[in-house]
């Protein structure tokens, strides 16, 4: 049943994800008294997720879009961060979602959105594993014996990072839009919480800080998108 659900979520996850963000609006008791702290911590946690995803793409890119919105793989990718966890891209995604939940500064949204995404991506992962096991057989089973599904194996990580070629251009071209994707909801929910926080009018710097973060990320998105569209040689953006 989980594999069936996973194939469904894989097909519709792009459509479902924005609706899951509505969980951030659930009411409930606050996590911190100061919503600015919640927003900053959320940004830091989400940034960790971005680092994981960016490192994954830079070291060894794997196509996660499938083919015709179905699970698909040409090769069994086991290098880069895939030597330490079978799903580094989803680990990074979890931290992004967790960051948004923290920024909501309420326990129900934090628990609900992390639980919803965890369930969805657990199902997606099981569907992907069923496909990979059918296609690659014993090679995939051997890989699973040595590499955990979620929690990273840190042994040998420094060796992986030092000995692997990191492709900055690929990371930028493939992942330039991701920071805006998690910064926008975190900043918006942070601004909303600040607006209704006691004494908000006495702390204009808090609003300015969050808007500044969003402005920097949006500017990066615009510049990187333009460089990609024009196939600029700057930073090697023609390397796809």
Secondary structure in CASP SS format (residue, H / E / C, confidence):
PFRMAT SS
TARGET T0000
AUTHOR 0000-0000-0000
METHOD secondary structure of the structure
MODEL  1
X C 1.00
X H 1.00
X H 1.00
X H 1.00
X H 1.00
X H 1.00
X H 1.00
X H 1.00
X H 1.00
X H 1.00
X H 1.00
X H 1.00
X H 1.00
X H 1.00
X H 1.00
X H 1.00
X H 1.00
X H 1.00
X H 1.00
X H 1.00
X H 1.00
X H 1.00
X H 1.00
X H 1.00
X H 1.00
X C 1.00
X C 1.00
X C 1.00
X C 1.00
X E 1.00
X C 1.00
X C 1.00
X C 1.00
X C 1.00
X H 1.00
X H 1.00
X H 1.00
X H 1.00
X H 1.00
X H 1.00
X H 1.00
X H 1.00
X H 1.00
X H 1.00
X H 1.00
X H 1.00
X H 1.00
X H 1.00
X H 1.00
X H 1.00
X H 1.00
X H 1.00
X H 1.00
X H 1.00
X H 1.00
X H 1.00
X H 1.00
X H 1.00
X H 1.00
X C 1.00
X C 1.00
X C 1.00
X C 1.00
X C 1.00
X C 1.00
X C 1.00
X E 1.00
X C 1.00
X C 1.00
X E 1.00
X C 1.00
X C 1.00
X C 1.00
X C 1.00
X C 1.00
X C 1.00
X C 1.00
X C 1.00
X C 1.00
X H 1.00
X H 1.00
X H 1.00
X H 1.00
X C 1.00
X C 1.00
X C 1.00
X C 1.00
X H 1.00
X H 1.00
X H 1.00
X H 1.00
X H 1.00
X H 1.00
X H 1.00
X H 1.00
X H 1.00
X H 1.00
X H 1.00
X H 1.00
X H 1.00
X H 1.00
X H 1.00
X H 1.00
X H 1.00
X C 1.00
X E 1.00
X H 1.00
X H 1.00
X H 1.00
X H 1.00
X H 1.00
X H 1.00
X H 1.00
X H 1.00
X H 1.00
X H 1.00
X H 1.00
X H 1.00
X H 1.00
X H 1.00
X H 1.00
X H 1.00
X H 1.00
X H 1.00
X H 1.00
X H 1.00
X H 1.00
X H 1.00
X H 1.00
X H 1.00
X H 1.00
X H 1.00
X H 1.00
X H 1.00
X H 1.00
X H 1.00
X C 1.00
X H 1.00
X H 1.00
X H 1.00
X H 1.00
X H 1.00
X H 1.00
X H 1.00
X H 1.00
X H 1.00
X C 1.00
X C 1.00
X C 1.00
X C 1.00
X C 1.00
X C 1.00
X C 1.00
X C 1.00
X C 1.00
X C 1.00
X H 1.00
X H 1.00
X H 1.00
X H 1.00
X H 1.00
X H 1.00
X H 1.00
X C 1.00
X C 1.00
X C 1.00
X C 1.00
X H 1.00
X H 1.00
X H 1.00
X H 1.00
X H 1.00
X H 1.00
X H 1.00
X H 1.00
X C 1.00
X C 1.00
X H 1.00
X H 1.00
X H 1.00
X H 1.00
X H 1.00
X H 1.00
X H 1.00
X H 1.00
X H 1.00
X H 1.00
X H 1.00
X H 1.00
X H 1.00
X H 1.00
X H 1.00
X H 1.00
X H 1.00
X H 1.00
X C 1.00
X C 1.00
X C 1.00
X C 1.00
X H 1.00
X H 1.00
X H 1.00
X C 1.00
X H 1.00
X H 1.00
X H 1.00
X H 1.00
X H 1.00
X H 1.00
X H 1.00
X H 1.00
X H 1.00
X H 1.00
X H 1.00
X H 1.00
X H 1.00
X H 1.00
X H 1.00
X H 1.00
X H 1.00
X H 1.00
X H 1.00
X H 1.00
X H 1.00
X H 1.00
X H 1.00
X H 1.00
X H 1.00
X H 1.00
X C 1.00
X C 1.00
X C 1.00
X C 1.00
X H 1.00
X H 1.00
X H 1.00
X C 1.00
X C 1.00
X C 1.00
X C 1.00
END
